């Protein structure tokens, strides 16, 4: 009975989220409830609960700094022409219906990495690609599926994505090492998806008529611009820059950020290089006219991050600290460990738990901050391994939590993402009224490939064939329940 009572705070936060309450309110209410449960069930004093909450929050400090820098970089890239350069370079040659979905997938993938926002990327790219689709006679469901998948690609691996930052912070792993761990796998998923989109376009017998981005933007009605200005103001800025044109060298700040990441520099150095280089090249391109104007962009990014994400993480971190204090997740851990005999199967079960949590909560960030601490605790409390091997497991948990949240959401019909995709599509392209959630899910090949491959590779051990993605296996790591078998050797 006591064990069940300790789990009720999870039910409370899930229930509040399902009722439509924002996590910024649901998290502090759940934290207060968890404190009451800890004081009643385990006789902890309030100060004990507060100390546990503060101790857990100290791990989030670097995450807060990175998150603010990430929001600032995203704002700078959207407003100075970095994102516009990516789009214009990709569309310069003209497209036909057979390759439109492939290019839409690749452009939105790069743009979501550059800007760190799936919602902003979708809102910015939907007007261009949906009207291009109209011009060249493409398949709207195929095009929207490509935009949706690509928009979420960067949320799972981008250095400045809030879900990447938060999921890594909860598992206490460096973002740079996390990106390296999953980098080859993510790239393989993207390439495979692009191939699938191409052959589906060919199989559908789509025409070879070409179209230009400028033609598509010119066809966007005034009411669509007004809707975008209300929904996503940054998307309007981006579209204006795409329409006006920016020098191709404005893509260099993105290249600098990616290059410093590959070299292994600190995440803050990578992000800082993006901010400084976008200022320098923005001055050269004329998209930045004064340092004061540019600092306003940085300020906007900082304030956007502090306005919701950081406040939310503070309460969620405090909530997790109290739950850990009273060992609330022991029943879940016990159930999972009874069902598995290998460490990789436990990690696979963590992935399934994340997927179920995402479907239940209908919000990827809610899943990450709610289920993330649970899978972290399950792994740390039930696996024996070296410090480095345990760190690798934490890297996989961070990747799983994020992938099952962001990409897994693309396969959940009632997820908040689906409502956003349909709403934006109809707003920017009224002829999309017949488009259904099922159409988007069916043609979101990146989501199917990423989620399916992640789970299969983790369960089977085939991840050893992908560079940097291999999980440690027995006897290097083993379950505590199997200790007798391995400690004799």
Secondary structure, 3 states (H helix, E strand, C coil): CHHHHHHHHHHHHHHHHHCCCCHHHHHHHHHHHHHHHHHHHCCCCHHHHHHHHHHHHHHHHHHHHHHHHHHHHHHHHHHHCHHHHHHHHHHCCCEEHHHHHHHHHHHHHHHHHHHCCHHHHHHHHHHHHHHHHHHHCCCHHHHHHHHHHHHHHHHHHCCCCHHHHHHHHHHCCCHHHHHHHHHHHHHHHHHHHHHHHHHHHHHCCCCCCEECHHHHHHCCCHHHHHHHHHHCHHHHHHHHHHHHCCCHHHHHHHHHHHHHHHCCCCHHHHHHHHHHHHHHHHHHHCCCCCHHHHHHHHHHHHHHHHHHHHHHHHHHHHHHHHHHHCCCCHHHHHHHHHHCCCHHHHHHHHHHHHHHHHHHHCCHHHHHHHHHHHHHHHHHHHEECCHHHHHHHHHHHHHHHHHHHHCHHHHCCCCHHHHHHHHHHHHHCHHHHHCCHHHHHHCCHHHHHHHHHHHHHHHHCHHHHCCCCCCCCCCCCEEHHHHHHHHCC
